[in-house]
Amino acid sequence: MKTIYLIHNPGAGDEANSKESLVKLIEAAGYVCRYTSTDDDNWKDIPPQTDFIVIAGGDGTVKEVVAVLLKKAHPVKRLPVAILPCGTANNIAESLNIKGELIDIIRSWSTPQTTAIDVGEIFDIEQDPGFFIESFGYGLFPYLMMEMKKQGRNDIPEKDQKMKTAQQLMHTISHSYKPHYCELIIDGEDHSGEYLMAEVMNTRFIGPNLFLSPFGHPGDGHFEVVLIPGNDQEKFAAYIDSKLNDAEVVEYTFTTIKAEDVHLKWKGRHVHVDDEQLTLKENTPVHVRIKKNALVFLI
């Protein structure tokens, strides 16, 4: 009988995602479940007799656990990690095609498939965290994060309403946001220009489930650098509009470049690392490179 170490964010999701419900589902599937909460100080102490780790939470919880695992030594570092998506956007799980009812996800572990997961390493910025698992970028998205906080919209408790609110606000600012100049070197080639958004993406989705990297995968050994120049402003707004109206979303494609090593200097101060917005000095040079096969995830 396999032993699972369940790391649970009790603030993510609803009553169906409570400690009691999750443990019951996992044990009913035939596993020994060792539970810990992210509210506990010792959740980072992963027991040696663990077959795989399960993260029950959203993208922020996944990032928090990944940050710990990256500092661990083998063999803990190579323990397979499974996700029970209980957050608002769940962009990491969506990018790995982990979705559906929790019981169905748990049942899928009996015939496990694994994939390597890359992470992005960040150099030259003054603040931590120093790596990302979803995306790093400038422009529309960090500006959206600032406006959500400024307008108090991060406090919306119902996740579908919060998602729709973020999409509505993104639609509004996409019409008024001005392009910024970005000095951009991708794998030694110059792609500098004026952009509404410059995103170095490791997942296929960003922010409020914006599907900007349809051909990417978190374990393919490459970033997808997604660039939206000023002349794509209406096209981007139309994409957001289709999501807001629950229309059949046309697969919009924006300028996308595969990359392993990226140097950026943005004529502005605001940047994001996953779901954290940072303020840098204007034109701060930033170096991003991929760390391949950093972790193992169950899919």
ZISUL-V176962 format. One record per residue. N is the residue number from 1. RES is the residue in one letter. PHI is phi in whole degrees, 0 to 359 (* if undefined). NEAR is the number of other C-alpha atoms within 10 Angstrom. Layout:
BEGIN
n=N res=RES phi=PHI near=NEAR
n=N res=RES phi=PHI near=NEAR
END
This chain:
BEGIN
n=1 res=M phi=* near=7
n=2 res=K phi=281 near=12
n=3 res=T phi=253 near=17
n=4 res=I phi=254 near=22
n=5 res=Y phi=255 near=21
n=6 res=L phi=268 near=26
n=7 res=I phi=256 near=27
n=8 res=H phi=242 near=26
n=9 res=N phi=266 near=23
n=10 res=P phi=293 near=18
n=11 res=G phi=273 near=15
n=12 res=A phi=263 near=19
n=13 res=G phi=83 near=19
n=14 res=D phi=241 near=12
n=15 res=E phi=298 near=11
n=16 res=A phi=294 near=11
n=17 res=N phi=253 near=21
n=18 res=S phi=288 near=17
n=19 res=K phi=307 near=18
n=20 res=E phi=298 near=11
n=21 res=S phi=293 near=11
n=22 res=L phi=294 near=22
n=23 res=V phi=298 near=18
n=24 res=K phi=298 near=12
n=25 res=L phi=296 near=16
n=26 res=I phi=291 near=18
n=27 res=E phi=292 near=15
n=28 res=A phi=294 near=13
n=29 res=A phi=276 near=15
n=30 res=G phi=99 near=13
n=31 res=Y phi=249 near=17
n=32 res=V phi=275 near=17
n=33 res=C phi=246 near=20
n=34 res=R phi=258 near=17
n=35 res=Y phi=262 near=16
n=36 res=T phi=214 near=20
n=37 res=S phi=254 near=17
n=38 res=T phi=293 near=19
n=39 res=D phi=280 near=12
n=40 res=D phi=275 near=10
n=41 res=D phi=293 near=9
n=42 res=N phi=259 near=10
n=43 res=W phi=295 near=17
n=44 res=K phi=284 near=16
n=45 res=D phi=275 near=9
n=46 res=I phi=283 near=17
n=47 res=P phi=298 near=13
n=48 res=P phi=295 near=8
n=49 res=Q phi=272 near=11
n=50 res=T phi=236 near=17
n=51 res=D phi=274 near=17
n=52 res=F phi=200 near=19
n=53 res=I phi=260 near=23
n=54 res=V phi=240 near=23
n=55 res=I phi=253 near=23
n=56 res=A phi=254 near=28
n=57 res=G phi=171 near=24
n=58 res=G phi=260 near=24
n=59 res=D phi=299 near=23
n=60 res=G phi=297 near=19
n=61 res=T phi=292 near=21
n=62 res=V phi=301 near=25
n=63 res=K phi=299 near=18
n=64 res=E phi=297 near=13
n=65 res=V phi=291 near=18
n=66 res=V phi=301 near=21
n=67 res=A phi=301 near=16
n=68 res=V phi=287 near=12
n=69 res=L phi=297 near=20
n=70 res=L phi=297 near=16
n=71 res=K phi=266 near=10
n=72 res=K phi=279 near=14
n=73 res=A phi=270 near=9
n=74 res=H phi=295 near=10
n=75 res=P phi=270 near=8
n=76 res=V phi=302 near=19
n=77 res=K phi=300 near=17
n=78 res=R phi=261 near=18
n=79 res=L phi=297 near=17
n=80 res=P phi=298 near=21
n=81 res=V phi=242 near=25
n=82 res=A phi=250 near=25
n=83 res=I phi=241 near=28
n=84 res=L phi=253 near=26
n=85 res=P phi=289 near=28
n=86 res=C phi=234 near=25
n=87 res=G phi=265 near=21
n=88 res=T phi=275 near=22
n=89 res=A phi=264 near=22
n=90 res=N phi=55 near=24
n=91 res=N phi=294 near=24
n=92 res=I phi=292 near=25
n=93 res=A phi=298 near=23
n=94 res=E phi=300 near=16
n=95 res=S phi=293 near=21
n=96 res=L phi=260 near=19
n=97 res=N phi=61 near=10
n=98 res=I phi=262 near=19
n=99 res=K phi=203 near=16
n=100 res=G phi=108 near=10
n=101 res=E phi=291 near=10
n=102 res=L phi=301 near=20
n=103 res=I phi=297 near=14
n=104 res=D phi=289 near=10
n=105 res=I phi=296 near=17
n=106 res=I phi=297 near=20
n=107 res=R phi=296 near=15
n=108 res=S phi=293 near=14
n=109 res=W phi=292 near=14
n=110 res=S phi=291 near=12
n=111 res=T phi=235 near=6
n=112 res=P phi=288 near=12
n=113 res=Q phi=242 near=11
n=114 res=T phi=239 near=13
n=115 res=T phi=219 near=17
n=116 res=A phi=287 near=17
n=117 res=I phi=238 near=21
n=118 res=D phi=271 near=25
n=119 res=V phi=228 near=27
n=120 res=G phi=263 near=27
n=121 res=E phi=265 near=17
n=122 res=I phi=243 near=19
n=123 res=F phi=237 near=16
n=124 res=D phi=83 near=11
n=125 res=I phi=263 near=15
n=126 res=E phi=285 near=11
n=127 res=Q phi=268 near=10
n=128 res=D phi=290 near=10
n=129 res=P phi=267 near=13
n=130 res=G phi=88 near=15
n=131 res=F phi=207 near=23
n=132 res=F phi=220 near=24
n=133 res=I phi=248 near=22
n=134 res=E phi=265 near=26
n=135 res=S phi=198 near=24
n=136 res=F phi=226 near=27
n=137 res=G phi=184 near=23
n=138 res=Y phi=236 near=27
n=139 res=G phi=100 near=25
n=140 res=L phi=303 near=23
n=141 res=F phi=289 near=26
n=142 res=P phi=297 near=25
n=143 res=Y phi=293 near=18
n=144 res=L phi=300 near=21
n=145 res=M phi=299 near=21
n=146 res=M phi=297 near=16
n=147 res=E phi=291 near=17
n=148 res=M phi=300 near=18
n=149 res=K phi=291 near=11
n=150 res=K phi=299 near=10
n=151 res=Q phi=269 near=9
n=152 res=G phi=71 near=10
n=153 res=R phi=272 near=15
n=154 res=N phi=287 near=15
n=155 res=D phi=270 near=10
n=156 res=I phi=293 near=12
n=157 res=P phi=284 near=11
n=158 res=E phi=276 near=11
n=159 res=K phi=292 near=16
n=160 res=D phi=294 near=13
n=161 res=Q phi=293 near=12
n=162 res=K phi=296 near=19
n=163 res=M phi=297 near=18
n=164 res=K phi=295 near=16
n=165 res=T phi=297 near=18
n=166 res=A phi=296 near=21
n=167 res=Q phi=294 near=20
n=168 res=Q phi=297 near=17
n=169 res=L phi=292 near=16
n=170 res=M phi=299 near=25
n=171 res=H phi=298 near=20
n=172 res=T phi=295 near=15
n=173 res=I phi=285 near=16
n=174 res=S phi=294 near=22
n=175 res=H phi=278 near=12
n=176 res=S phi=251 near=9
n=177 res=Y phi=291 near=16
n=178 res=K phi=266 near=16
n=179 res=P phi=299 near=19
n=180 res=H phi=240 near=19
n=181 res=Y phi=283 near=17
n=182 res=C phi=232 near=23
n=183 res=E phi=280 near=17
n=184 res=L phi=224 near=20
n=185 res=I phi=242 near=17
n=186 res=I phi=247 near=19
n=187 res=D phi=48 near=14
n=188 res=G phi=87 near=11
n=189 res=E phi=254 near=10
n=190 res=D phi=277 near=11
n=191 res=H phi=235 near=14
n=192 res=S phi=297 near=15
n=193 res=G phi=172 near=15
n=194 res=E phi=261 near=20
n=195 res=Y phi=225 near=22
n=196 res=L phi=282 near=24
n=197 res=M phi=208 near=25
n=198 res=A phi=228 near=26
n=199 res=E phi=240 near=25
n=200 res=V phi=265 near=28
n=201 res=M phi=254 near=30
n=202 res=N phi=253 near=31
n=203 res=T phi=257 near=28
n=204 res=R phi=275 near=25
n=205 res=F phi=243 near=24
n=206 res=I phi=219 near=24
n=207 res=G phi=55 near=22
n=208 res=P phi=281 near=20
n=209 res=N phi=57 near=18
n=210 res=L phi=276 near=15
n=211 res=F phi=269 near=19
n=212 res=L phi=260 near=24
n=213 res=S phi=231 near=24
n=214 res=P phi=296 near=15
n=215 res=F phi=256 near=12
n=216 res=G phi=268 near=21
n=217 res=H phi=205 near=21
n=218 res=P phi=297 near=25
n=219 res=G phi=236 near=21
n=220 res=D phi=269 near=15
n=221 res=G phi=82 near=19
n=222 res=H phi=220 near=24
n=223 res=F phi=276 near=32
n=224 res=E phi=245 near=25
n=225 res=V phi=274 near=25
n=226 res=V phi=257 near=20
n=227 res=L phi=240 near=23
n=228 res=I phi=240 near=22
n=229 res=P phi=286 near=19
n=230 res=G phi=303 near=18
n=231 res=N phi=284 near=12
n=232 res=D phi=259 near=15
n=233 res=Q phi=301 near=19
n=234 res=E phi=292 near=12
n=235 res=K phi=297 near=16
n=236 res=F phi=294 near=21
n=237 res=A phi=298 near=16
n=238 res=A phi=295 near=17
n=239 res=Y phi=297 near=20
n=240 res=I phi=298 near=21
n=241 res=D phi=300 near=18
n=242 res=S phi=295 near=13
n=243 res=K phi=289 near=18
n=244 res=L phi=296 near=16
n=245 res=N phi=266 near=10
n=246 res=D phi=52 near=9
n=247 res=A phi=281 near=10
n=248 res=E phi=293 near=8
n=249 res=V phi=285 near=15
n=250 res=V phi=292 near=10
n=251 res=E phi=284 near=10
n=252 res=Y phi=289 near=13
n=253 res=T phi=242 near=16
n=254 res=F phi=248 near=16
n=255 res=T phi=301 near=14
n=256 res=T phi=227 near=21
n=257 res=I phi=230 near=15
n=258 res=K phi=290 near=17
n=259 res=A phi=207 near=20
n=260 res=E phi=238 near=18
n=261 res=D phi=218 near=18
n=262 res=V phi=228 near=20
n=263 res=H phi=244 near=19
n=264 res=L phi=227 near=21
n=265 res=K phi=220 near=19
n=266 res=W phi=259 near=27
n=267 res=K phi=280 near=18
n=268 res=G phi=177 near=17
n=269 res=R phi=243 near=16
n=270 res=H phi=254 near=20
n=271 res=V phi=216 near=23
n=272 res=H phi=231 near=21
n=273 res=V phi=237 near=22
n=274 res=D phi=54 near=22
n=275 res=D phi=262 near=18
n=276 res=E phi=248 near=12
n=277 res=Q phi=265 near=19
n=278 res=L phi=239 near=15
n=279 res=T phi=243 near=13
n=280 res=L phi=249 near=16
n=281 res=K phi=292 near=13
n=282 res=E phi=300 near=12
n=283 res=N phi=63 near=15
n=284 res=T phi=294 near=16
n=285 res=P phi=286 near=16
n=286 res=V phi=232 near=15
n=287 res=H phi=244 near=16
n=288 res=V phi=236 near=23
n=289 res=R phi=219 near=21
n=290 res=I phi=273 near=21
n=291 res=K phi=252 near=17
n=292 res=K phi=282 near=17
n=293 res=N phi=54 near=16
n=294 res=A phi=285 near=17
n=295 res=L phi=217 near=20
n=296 res=V phi=239 near=19
n=297 res=F phi=241 near=21
n=298 res=L phi=277 near=21
n=299 res=I phi=233 near=19
END
